[in-house]
Amino acid sequence: MINSQKLAKFLGYKAVRLFILLVAVAAVSFIMVEISPINPVKSYAAEMGASAQQIAALSAYWQVDVPLGEKVINWLTDLFQLNLGISLIFRRPVVDVIVEKFTASLFLMLVSWIISGVVGFGLGILAGANPGSLADRAVKTYCYILQCAPSFWIGLIIMLIFSVYLGWFPVGLAVPVGTMAHDVTLGDWLIRLILPAFTLSIVGIASIALYTRDRLVNILNSDYFIFARARGENHWSIILRHGIRNVLLPAITLQFMSFSELFGGAVLVEQLFSYPGIGQATVAAGLRSDVPLLLGIVIVSTIFVFCGNTIADLLYKYVDPRMRGVEDE
């Protein structure tokens, strides 16, 4: 196990890196928005039919006449005070909107992430244990199709089959039409979560399955596996005792490093199924020029992906005894 001193040093190093990364991402994102055609003042005026006085007040709020360098400094200062401004769409503080939307998306992403990891790892073991077999060819074909097909196309097919033709699930939305959120039962919420979670999970199965399969095939061709077979050990017994242990670590690392793909997939899936999470809020913020919300989501997504990579690095040190041995020398 990693002792407390090394763990504190590791987490401190990661915290410094996260701080530097957030400063860089926040500054670059703000500058890109400033030089882009997005104009929140014009967007608000066109959408709300604002008067000249309101446009002037909004221009002052957005510091239209302030130099870019000063704007960046003010933005970073507000950011570290957790003041991300007011969302133009929701008319609420950006922090409150992100907390609400990200909470709705977190369970969706968590369920999908677990399903894709477990199923993908299992399919990879099944395919890699018998290279060239029917199971191996079927798993590879399935994974190649998933990797080539866009996630929104897969979602549309799933929606057409299970919602339109079979009628087993609602087409979309997180709550029944005409029902307040606090009146929705757990069963109503879960049944509307099945298709988005299923779509998001099967998209993530391909990469982990193919990677696990290739790693296991390499292990089967290694000298110690051949020696174990020569001693008369059972094929599956060797895989369970040695193969899975050696494949598990890179599979865990790859799965945690897929947080960026998970977040990107959630944007498309939530938009497709009208699921009111952080993904749908991202699309709405981009289409309706809600700059404060858009910048806030960029910051949150950066932290989300960075945390996934950090957990992967931490688990790498706990799971692999060779890494601990190198550190202890």
Salt bridges, closest charged atoms under 4 A:
GLU34 OE1 - LYS71 NZ 3.03
GLU47 OE2 - ARG288 NH2 2.50
GLU100 OE1 - ARG92 NH1 2.90
ASP136 OD2 - LYS140 NZ 3.98
ASP136 OD2 - ARG213 NH2 2.88
ASP183 OD1 - HIS182 NE2 3.51
ASP214 OD1 - ARG213 NH1 3.22
GLU233 OE2 - ARG231 NH2 2.48
GLU233 OE1 - ARG241 NH1 3.41
ASP313 OD2 - LYS14 NZ 2.77
ASP320 OD1 - ARG322 NE 3.08
GLU327 OE2 - LYS317 NZ 2.92
ASP328 OD1 - LYS6 NZ 2.83
